[in-house]
Amino acid sequence: MSDTKTCLVCKKSSEETPVTKFYHKNSAFYICPQHIPVLIHNPQELVGLLDGADTLQGG
């Protein structure tokens, strides 16, 4: 992962929108407020973007 803080989903940088850092499998990622619900409720939509997303359960 590069030093650029960009949303995992939409690729907007922290210069464009707020981003929140989260950790998964000992790696750090960023996600914007628009896509936090995807991470919480529909993590299967992150398949291909987040390793192991297919094993996560939505809340």
C-alpha positions as CSV (number, residue, x, y, z in Angstrom):
1,M,0.0,0.0,0.0
2,S,1.4,3.4,-0.9
3,D,1.6,6.4,1.4
4,T,-1.4,8.0,-0.5
5,K,-4.5,8.0,1.7
6,T,-7.2,7.0,-0.8
7,C,-10.5,5.3,-0.4
8,L,-10.3,1.6,-1.2
9,V,-13.5,1.7,-3.3
10,C,-13.7,5.1,-5.1
11,K,-10.0,6.0,-5.0
12,K,-10.8,9.6,-3.8
13,S,-7.8,10.9,-1.8
14,S,-7.9,12.5,1.6
15,E,-7.4,15.8,-0.2
16,E,-10.9,15.3,-1.8
17,T,-12.9,13.7,1.0
18,P,-12.3,12.5,4.6
19,V,-11.0,9.0,4.9
20,T,-10.9,6.6,7.8
21,K,-8.1,4.1,8.3
22,F,-8.9,0.5,9.1
23,Y,-6.8,-2.7,9.4
24,H,-7.4,-6.1,7.8
25,K,-5.0,-9.0,7.8
26,N,-2.2,-6.9,9.3
27,S,-2.5,-4.3,6.5
28,A,-3.8,-0.7,6.7
29,F,-6.5,0.6,4.3
30,Y,-8.6,3.7,4.0
31,I,-12.3,4.1,3.2
32,C,-14.4,7.2,2.8
33,P,-17.7,7.9,4.6
34,Q,-19.7,7.1,1.5
35,H,-18.3,3.5,1.4
36,I,-18.2,2.7,5.1
37,P,-21.7,1.2,4.8
38,V,-20.4,-1.1,2.1
39,L,-17.7,-2.4,4.5
40,I,-20.3,-2.9,7.3
41,H,-23.3,-4.2,5.5
42,N,-22.1,-5.5,2.1
43,P,-18.5,-6.5,2.4
44,Q,-18.9,-9.0,-0.5
45,E,-18.9,-5.9,-2.8
46,L,-15.3,-5.5,-1.8
47,V,-14.2,-8.8,-3.4
48,G,-11.2,-8.0,-5.6
49,L,-10.5,-4.9,-3.6
50,L,-9.9,-6.4,-0.1
51,D,-8.3,-9.8,0.3
52,G,-10.7,-12.2,2.1
53,A,-13.8,-9.9,1.5
54,D,-15.7,-13.0,0.4
55,T,-15.4,-14.5,3.9
56,L,-16.7,-11.4,5.7
57,Q,-20.3,-11.2,6.9
58,G,-22.3,-8.1,6.7
59,G,-23.9,-6.6,9.8
